[in-house]
Amino acid sequence: MTKKLPLPLLVVVCLVSLIFINSSSANSVSSKAVTFSRDVAPIFFKNCAECHRPGEAAPMSLLSYKDARPWARSIKEKVVTKQMPPWHADPHYQEFANDRRLTQPQIDTITAWVDQGAKEGDPKDLPPAPKFVEGWAIGKPDIVLQMPEEFTLEASGPDEYQYFEIPTNFKEDVYVQMAEARPGNRKIVHHIIAFVQPPVKDGKGGKYANVTKADIEKFREEQEKKSIFRRDGFLMRMKPGMPVYDDGCALPNGGNGETLDVKAEQRNVDFLTGFAPGMNAGIMEPGTVKRIPAGSKILLQLHYSKASGKVEKDRSMIGLVVAKTPPDKNLYTRPIANTYFQIPPGAENHKVTSCWTTKEDIHLETLMPHMHLRGKAMRIEAFYPDAHSEVLLDVPNYSFSWQTVYYLKKPIALPKGTRIVVTGYFDNSAKNKYNPDPSQAVRFGEPTYDDMMIGWINYTVDKEHLRNETAVNSGRSLGQ
């Protein structure tokens, strides 16, 4: 008869076995000669080169031994501490198609390479470098839409939020499979948000007319009179004395009152794509598209930083890849925000919530947390009509430096009546080294010294099927 081990002893045996296995794996890597050409370059090419190549945001290229070697010790430190590649989602919840994390064997290989003197090895072992279209993560765009004129940013003063219209001149609806926003000047462009602005009916026989920049300005002025926000130079900030509701879920609107994007200001716009540090390009699954109606304009919101201290110029753009297969579902974007919160001075772990309930059956595609410098953590959960719940995304160590969009490996079905709860935590204490001023109470606002609490989601609507309503647009005249 087999004798069973007592449970405590069994746990110890399992832990020792795991330690032995991991130690053996690391030792097996370190015991053999590890070279850049044969062992490390394939890891860099697969996991790092998208950002670590000429012309991109990373400080150095990793496409050659000559470029990578001076950074060897720094690379080891960032990889071992798992600061690089940047990834902040808790792996215990959901699987994501764009998961950047390295495996432990990959980490061990890079570590052994550095510990052995970061040798090049035989250049003949070097695999072919990955091919990129210069300037684009989505490959060569079918359409490039650029700001009509160059914008000049003055050297001093506060950050600026500026809006620019780009006419598409599309004669027919265009269905976009991939979209990417590209800054013209990375020194000053903190982020770009690109919206589709369809033509709106003018009330005269059903004709269409685009809303102009002057219309937007007038609308903003009218809304500001009754708004909870005020203008501070180029920025929108909370008016003094506005009521505070940290628990947005207790409000009828779930905390989603007024928001600062132009969707609230321009009635009819739809998010297309964006740029921010660490943000992925907008890449939809085959059959899922972003629709740009005929006659639309693209409205760009640009956040400009004056950190360079010099007069700078910018002419940012977006690139589009049109769908090559028949479109089936539109991709919709929603911010689940709390705009009423207030973070007390010195608070280390201040909790804020927002909620949204689905009005129809949907499939969730992506999630993205957004806070500013006091943002500490965010969790997004689904509470289903049958009373069970699950965590959709948990980011226990949020970083404003990395605005990651998390692409679900498999879309999640959310039936009508599902309540999505976003919970954010903020650190307004002196312990937060990024905190501009721990002595100040903080409200929702555009500048980074204010804060935000938004859980962005992308989803499709189950009942919607475009395939029988539209034709493939790849052969259409796009009016360019």
C-alpha positions, -999 to +999 in steps of 0.1 A: +000+000+000+013+035-010+018+058+020+006+094+014+027+123+026+012+147+051-001+179+034+025+203+049+054+180+038+039+176+004+038+214-001+075+217+009+084+189-015+065+207-044+082+240-036+117+225-035+109+207-068+099+240-085+130+258-072+152+229-084+135+230-119+139+268-122+174+266-110+183+238-133+168+258-162+188+289-154+220+268-148+215+250-181+214+283-200+244+298-181+265+267-185+266+270-223+281+298-244+254+324-252+260+348-281+240+378-295+239+364-331+226+329-322+207+333-290+198+369-281+190+385-315+160+362-321+145+374-288+151+411-296+138+408-331+105+391-319+098+410-287+116+443-288+123+456-323+089+471-329+099+500-306+137+495-305+145+505-341+155+537-358+129+564-358+108+550-330+103+561-294+128+538-277+162+553-269+182+528-289+179+502-316+183+465-309+186+454-345+224+449-345+251+439-321+268+472-325+237+491-313+228+467-285+262+460-269+266+493-251+233+488-234+239+452-223+239+458-185+209+481-186+190+456-208+197+428-182+185+450-153+153+460-171+146+424-183+153+407-149+131+432-130+105+428-158+103+465-165+109+456-201+091+448-223+064+470-205+034+449-194+013+458-164-017+434-165-020+407-139-015+374-158-040+356-135-069+373-153-076+368-190-052+362-219-042+390-242-031+387-278-005+415-274+011+402-242+047+415-244+062+395-215+093+375-220+093+338-209+117+328-181+140+309-205+142+341-226+151+362-195+177+335-185+192+337-220+196+375-219+210+373-184+236+346-193+246+366-224+254+397-203+271+377-175+293+360-201+306+393-214+278+401-240+297+384-269+286+388-305+293+352-317+294+342-354+276+368-375+266+340-398+242+328-370+223+361-371+188+356-384+173+380-409+162+413-392+124+419-391+112+441-419+092+472-410+077+500-431+095+531-419+074+552-396+045+527-393+036+498-371+007+487-393+028+483-425+023+505-455-010+524-451-035+525-480-043+561-470-024+587-451-042+618-438-020+646-425-028+679-407-034+705-435-009+729-421+021+728-398+014+740-363+039+761-343+041+756-306+056+785-285+086+778-262+070+786-229+037+784-210+014+756-200+006+725-221-018+730-249-047+709-262-053+718-299-079+705-324-072+700-361-096+689-389-085+668-418-109+663-447-111+628-461-129+636-493-143+600-493-170+596-518-182+564-503-181+548-468-146+534-460-141+504-437-109+505-418-090+473-407-060+491-391-054+527-380-024+544-366-017+579-354+018+592-359+032+624-343+051+647-365+073+659-337+078+635-308+095+662-287+062+680-281+034+655-289+023+638-257-008+622-272-031+622-302-067+612-303-083+608-337-120+610-341-143+603-371-166+633-376-194+622-400-213+649-419-244+660-400-278+669-415-283+706-418-321+705-416-326+717-452-340+689-472-318+663-456-285+676-470-253+671-451-229+697-438-197+692-418-194+708-384-166+734-386-139+743-361-157+775-355-189+755-347-169+734-322-156+766-305-191+781-303-205+748-289-177+747-263-184+782-252-222+775-249-215+743-230-190+759-206-217+782-192-235+752-178-206+729-174-188+716-144-155+725-162-138+758-169-111+769-193-076+774-180-056+787-210-058+759-236-069+734-210-102+723-194-103+719-156-129+714-129-147+745-117-141+752-080-167+740-056-183+713-078-198+684-059-176+653-052-187+617-059-159+592-056-183+563-060-196+570-095-214+537-095-239+552-069-249+578-095-276+571-121-251+579-149-224+556-133-201+586-130-201+591-167-212+627-166-194+653-187-161+642-203-135+663-219-132+646-252-149+661-282-175+632-283-193+651-256-188+684-275-196+674-310-225+650-306-216+627-334-179+618-334-165+584-329-130+574-317-108+560-344-073+556-331-047+573-308-011+577-300+005+578-265+036+563-250+032+525-251-002+526-270-007+500-297-019+509-332-056+502-338-057+467-354-091+450-357-098+414-363-108+403-398-144+412-404-144+438-375-140+474-388-141+511-380-165+527-404-157+562-419-189+575-436-186+593-469-179+630-465-164+626-430-136+646-416-109+633-391-107+654-360-074+653-342-070+662-305-033+669-298-018+673-263+014+694-268+041+695-241+065+724-239+092+705-221+118+712-248+118+749-239+121+758-276+097+769-304+087+737-321+067+727-352+044+697-358+024+682-386+010+649-373-009+623-393-029+591-393-025+560-415-053+537-425-054+502-439-088+494-455-105+460-450-096+434-475-125+411-465-162+419-463-169+439-431-192+423-406-192+443-374-184+478-364-161+484-335-174+508-309-154+527-283-167+538-249-151+556-220-164+544-186-153+574-166-158+591-132-156+629-138-167+639-103-140+625-080-116+643-057-083+629-044-076+643-009-041+658-002-017+631+010-040+601+003-020+570-005-047+547-018-078+567-027-106+546-043-127+559-072-154+539-092-173+543-124-199+520-140-217+512-173-245+487-180-247+471-214-280+479-233-276+449-257-256+418-262-220+427-270-186+411-273-157+429-256-125+432-277-101+455-258-096+474-225-074+503-216-070+520-182-063+557-182-052+579-153-025+606-148+005+609-125-013+599-093-028+568-109-018+537-089-039+508-100-071+499-119-094+469-121-122+464-145-149+438-137-180+424-152-211+416-131-234+395-151-273+393-150-271+358-135-252+373-105-217+358-113-188+381-119-153+380-133-122+403-136-117+416-171-085+434-165-064+440-134-035+465-135-020+465-100+009+488-108-004+514-133+022+536-151+012+568-169+043+563-190+027+533-208-008+538-222-013+501-232-044+489-250-050+453-239-063+431-268-082+401-255-070+369-272-107+358-273-135+384-272-157+381-241-195+378-245-213+403-223-251+398-224-275+427-221-277+440-185-240+432-177-226+459-154-190+468-160-174+483-129-141+503-131-122+508-099-092+531-097-068+538-069-047+570-066-016+578-047-015+615-039+012+611-011+048+622-010+057+585-015+047+589-051+078+602-068+058+613-099+033+634-078+035+671-088+022+683-054+009+660-026-005+690-007-032+697-033-066+681-036-069+668-072-100+668-095-107+655-130-090+677-157-070+677-189-036+688-176-014+660-162-012+678-128-049+671-126-061+636-130-085+613-149-103+580-142-114+562-174-117+526-183-118+526-222-134+496-239-138+485-275-167+462-284-189+448-311-227+445-310-239+409-315-270+417-335-251+439-360-241+422-393-227+444-421-218+417-445-251+417-463-254+455-463-220+465-477-195+457-504-158+452-499-143+487-502-108+478-513-117+484-549-137+516-544-127+551-553-116+568-520-117+602-534-079+607-529 
